[in-house]
């Protein structure tokens, strides 16, 4: 069973990949707008196979450690506070800030009548994750996730929808379908102890997983968008399981991972601020912009999260209870998406 240090290490890795993604952006309307042939842009495209799948996988893994055992209503209320309240508070603030600030990367004016019906920026993940928690709660009550056989059948349906289903963007529905196989895989990893192969099997497990990854990678064209497919799904699943089996434990990365929810909420504000400031100072060196954006996205988000925990109503933006906010104001937080 993976330790808390290992899980937070993987959270920290996911944070680095996510912040790095928004620092680099794409060639059209986000980030540094590097040309498609730049090595950083190509790496950014490939890492789409890891970023959100890993976040979703870890969310499922953490949920399975404290699964639903009672009524769905209190569970749904808790997830509304934890996910949808920050989406409304921070997501709306982000849209306003982006709309009012010159020099930000905007894909176009927001339709304010459909704000959050059509998800705002990366906050689609919170809406999608809320849907996954509620659907999972219903499946738990129906006992469709209680045995390996039933769970496998549900996972195969989710995988088929991921590869071939087309749902509208409204309320994060398409995002939920995209994330479902990885979220369920995280639940299965904890519930059925997928990381408990015996020590003698370790070399064989690693060799099989790595061979699968390398074979499929060699057959694939470099991904240039987020369109799902069977090959991409298999590669992402293999990466998640490999990371789970390796159980990495890096304390500084785990410390970053402990702030993962705040980093997810706030990092684009600080990455954009760093980029705009440095470009105003005529800094054009790509490595400098990359490192500065990454550090600003992490450090700024952590500092803002810590500050909000000290304000009377700051817990609204973080989806936390006031009591928890007060109790953790002087301790290292364990922010999660669960």
C-alpha positions in Angstrom: 0.0 0.0 0.0 1.4 3.4 -0.9 2.4 5.6 1.9 1.3 9.2 2.5 4.8 10.4 1.6 4.6 8.5 -1.7 1.2 9.9 -2.6 2.2 13.4 -1.8 5.4 12.9 -3.9 3.2 12.0 -6.9 1.0 14.9 -6.2 4.1 17.1 -6.2 5.1 15.6 -9.5 1.7 16.3 -11.0 1.9 19.9 -9.8 5.2 20.4 -11.5 3.8 19.0 -14.8 0.7 21.1 -14.6 2.4 24.4 -13.7 5.0 23.7 -16.4 2.2 23.1 -18.9 0.8 26.6 -18.3 4.2 28.2 -18.3 5.0 26.8 -21.8 1.4 26.9 -23.2 1.0 26.5 -26.9 2.0 28.4 -30.0 -1.4 30.2 -30.5 -2.8 31.8 -27.4 -1.3 30.7 -24.1 2.0 30.7 -22.2 5.2 31.5 -23.9 3.7 30.8 -27.4 6.7 28.8 -28.5 6.7 27.3 -32.0 5.4 23.8 -32.3 8.8 22.4 -33.2 10.5 23.7 -30.0 11.5 20.9 -27.7 9.6 22.4 -24.8 6.4 22.5 -26.8 6.9 18.9 -28.0 7.5 17.7 -24.4 4.5 19.6 -23.3 2.4 17.7 -25.8 3.7 14.3 -24.7 3.2 15.1 -21.0 -0.6 15.4 -21.7 -0.4 11.6 -21.3 0.6 12.0 -17.6 -0.7 15.4 -16.2 -4.4 15.1 -15.7 -4.5 11.3 -15.7 -2.1 11.3 -12.7 -4.2 13.9 -10.9 -7.3 11.9 -11.5 -5.7 8.6 -10.5 -4.5 10.1 -7.2 -7.9 11.5 -6.5 -9.5 8.1 -6.9 -6.7 6.5 -4.8 -7.3 9.0 -1.9 -11.1 8.5 -2.1 -10.7 4.8 -1.8 -8.9 5.2 1.5 -12.1 6.8 2.9 -14.9 5.6 0.6 -18.5 6.4 1.0 -20.2 4.3 3.7 -23.2 6.3 4.6 -25.8 8.5 2.9 -25.0 10.2 -0.4 -26.5 13.6 0.6 -23.8 14.6 3.2 -21.1 13.3 0.9 -22.5 15.4 -2.0 -22.7 18.5 0.2 -19.1 18.0 1.3 -17.9 17.7 -2.3 -20.0 20.7 -3.3 -18.1 22.7 -0.7 -14.7 21.2 -1.5 -14.9 21.4 -5.3 -17.7 23.6 -6.6 -17.4 26.5 -4.1 -13.7 27.1 -5.0 -14.7 26.7 -8.7 -17.3 29.5 -8.3 -15.2 31.8 -6.1 -11.7 31.4 -7.6 -12.9 30.6 -11.2 -15.1 33.7 -11.4 -12.3 35.8 -9.9 -9.9 34.4 -12.5 -12.2 35.1 -15.4 -12.7 38.7 -14.2 -8.9 39.2 -13.7 -8.2 37.7 -17.1 -10.8 39.9 -18.8 -9.7 43.1 -17.1 -5.9 42.7 -17.4 -4.1 43.7 -20.5 -1.4 41.3 -21.8 -3.0 38.1 -20.5 -3.6 35.1 -22.8 -7.3 35.0 -23.6 -9.0 32.6 -26.0 -11.8 35.1 -26.4 -14.4 37.0 -24.3 -16.3 34.9 -21.8 -20.0 34.4 -22.2 -20.9 35.7 -18.7 -24.4 34.2 -19.0 -22.9 30.7 -19.4 -20.0 31.2 -17.0 -19.2 27.8 -15.4 -22.0 26.2 -17.4 -19.2 26.3 -20.0 -16.2 25.7 -17.7 -13.7 28.5 -17.1 -10.1 27.7 -18.1 -8.6 24.8 -16.1 -11.4 24.8 -13.5 -13.2 22.3 -15.7 -11.3 19.7 -13.6 -13.3 20.6 -10.5 -16.6 20.2 -12.2 -15.6 17.0 -13.8 -14.2 15.6 -10.5 -17.5 16.5 -8.7 -19.4 14.5 -11.3 -17.1 11.5 -10.9 -17.5 11.6 -7.1 -21.3 11.6 -7.3 -21.4 8.9 -10.0 -19.0 6.8 -7.9 -21.2 7.3 -4.8 -24.2 6.0 -6.7 -22.1 3.0 -8.0 -21.0 2.3 -4.5 -24.5 2.2 -3.2 -25.5 -0.2 -6.0 -22.4 -2.3 -5.1 -21.1 -2.2 -8.7 -17.6 -1.5 -7.4 -17.5 -4.1 -4.7 -15.8 -7.0 -6.5 -13.0 -7.2 -9.1 -15.4 -8.6 -11.7 -18.1 -5.9 -11.3 -15.4 -3.2 -11.1 -13.8 -4.4 -14.3 -17.0 -4.2 -16.2 -17.6 -0.6 -15.0 -14.1 0.3 -15.9 -14.4 -1.1 -19.4 -17.5 1.0 -19.9 -15.7 4.1 -18.7 -12.7 3.3 -21.0 -15.0 2.9 -24.0 -16.7 6.2 -23.3 -13.2 7.8 -22.8 -12.1 6.6 -26.2 -15.2 7.0 -28.3 -17.8 8.9 -26.3 -18.6 12.5 -27.2 -20.3 14.5 -24.5 -20.9 18.3 -24.5 -18.5 20.6 -22.6 -21.3 21.9 -20.3 -20.7 21.4 -16.6 -17.5 19.5 -17.3 -19.3 16.4 -18.7 -16.7 15.8 -21.4 -13.9 16.2 -18.8 -15.6 13.7 -16.5 -15.6 11.1 -19.3 -12.0 11.9 -20.1 -10.9 11.4 -16.5 -13.2 8.5 -15.5 -10.9 5.6 -16.3 -8.0 7.1 -14.3 -10.2 8.0 -11.3 -11.6 4.5 -11.2 -8.1 3.0 -11.7 -7.0 4.8 -8.6 -9.9 3.4 -6.6 -9.1 -0.1 -7.9 -5.4 0.3 -7.0 -6.3 1.0 -3.4 -9.3 -1.3 -3.1 -7.7 -4.4 -4.8 -4.1 -3.6 -3.9 -2.8 -3.4 -7.4 0.6 -2.3 -6.0 1.0 -5.4 -3.9 2.8 -7.8 -6.3 5.4 -9.8 -4.5 9.0 -8.6 -4.4 10.1 -11.4 -6.8 7.6 -10.1 -9.4 9.0 -6.6 -9.2 11.4 -6.9 -12.2 8.9 -8.6 -14.3 6.2 -6.1 -13.5 8.5 -3.2 -14.4 9.7 -4.8 -17.5 6.2 -5.6 -18.7 4.9 -2.1 -18.0 7.9 -0.4 -19.6 7.8 -2.6 -22.6 4.1 -1.8 -23.1 4.8 1.9 -22.7 7.7 1.9 -25.2 5.9 -0.2 -27.7 2.8 1.9 -27.8 4.9 5.1 -27.7 6.8 3.9 -30.8 3.5 3.2 -32.6 2.0 6.6 -31.8 2.5 10.0 -33.5 3.4 12.7 -31.1 0.1 14.0 -29.6 -0.7 17.5 -30.6 -4.0 17.8 -28.8 -6.0 16.2 -26.0 -8.2 14.0 -28.2 -8.4 10.6 -26.4 -7.8 7.2 -28.0 -7.1 3.7 -27.1 -3.3 4.0 -27.4 -3.2 7.1 -25.4 -5.4 5.5 -22.7 -3.2 2.5 -22.4 0.0 4.5 -22.2 -1.5 6.8 -19.5 -2.8 3.7 -17.5 0.7 2.1 -17.7 2.4 5.3 -16.5 0.0 5.6 -13.5 0.5 2.0 -12.5 4.3 2.2 -12.9 4.5 5.3 -10.7 2.3 3.6 -8.1 4.5 0.5 -8.1 7.7 2.5 -7.8 6.4 4.3 -4.7 8.7 7.3 -5.1 9.4 9.2 -1.8 11.0 12.6 -2.3 10.4 14.9 0.7 10.7 18.3 -1.0 8.3 17.1 -3.8 5.9 15.7 -1.2 6.0 19.1 0.5 4.9 20.7 -2.7 2.3 18.0 -3.2 0.8 18.8 0.2 -0.2 22.2 -1.3 -1.6 20.6 -4.5 -5.1 22.0 -4.3 -4.0 25.6 -3.8 -1.4 25.2 -6.5 -4.1 23.9 -8.9 -6.4 26.8 -8.1 -4.0 29.7 -8.3 -0.9 28.9 -10.4 -2.0 30.5 -13.7 -2.2 33.9 -12.1 1.4 33.7 -10.9 2.9 32.1 -14.0 1.2 34.8 -16.2 2.5 37.5 -13.8 6.0 36.3 -14.0 5.9 36.0 -17.8 4.5 39.5 -18.2 6.9 41.1 -15.7 10.0 39.5 -17.3 8.9 40.3 -20.8 8.3 43.9 -19.8 11.9 43.9 -18.6 12.9 42.6 -22.1 13.9 39.2 -20.8 13.6 36.8 -23.8 15.7 33.9 -22.6 13.4 30.8 -22.8 15.1 28.8 -19.9 14.9 31.9 -17.7 11.3 32.4 -18.5 10.5 28.7 -17.9 12.3 28.5 -14.5 10.9 31.8 -13.3 7.3 30.9 -14.3 7.6 27.5 -12.7 8.9 28.9 -9.4 6.4 31.8 -9.4 3.5 29.4 -10.1 4.4 27.2 -7.1 5.6 29.7 -4.6 2.9 32.3 -5.3 0.2 29.7 -5.0 1.5 28.3 -1.8 1.9 31.8 -0.2 -1.7 32.7 -1.3 -3.1 29.5 0.1 -1.4 30.0 3.4 -2.6 33.6 3.5 -6.2 32.7 2.7 -6.2 30.2 5.6 -5.7 33.2 7.9 -8.5 35.3 6.6 -12.0 35.0 8.1 -13.6 33.9 4.9 -10.6 32.6 3.0 -11.8 29.1 3.5 -14.5 29.7 0.9 -11.9 30.0 -1.9 -10.2 26.8 -0.7 -13.3 24.7 -0.1 -12.4 24.1 3.5 -14.4 24.2 6.7 -13.7 27.2 9.0 -12.7 25.0 11.9 -10.1 23.2 9.7 -8.9 26.5 8.4 -8.3 27.7 11.9 -6.7 24.5 13.1 -4.3 24.3 10.2 -3.3 28.0 10.0 0.0 27.4 11.7 0.7 23.9 10.4 1.7 22.4 7.1 -1.5 21.7 5.2 -2.4 18.5 3.4 -4.4 20.0 0.5 -6.1 17.4 -1.7 -8.7 17.2 -4.4 -10.7 14.7 -2.3 
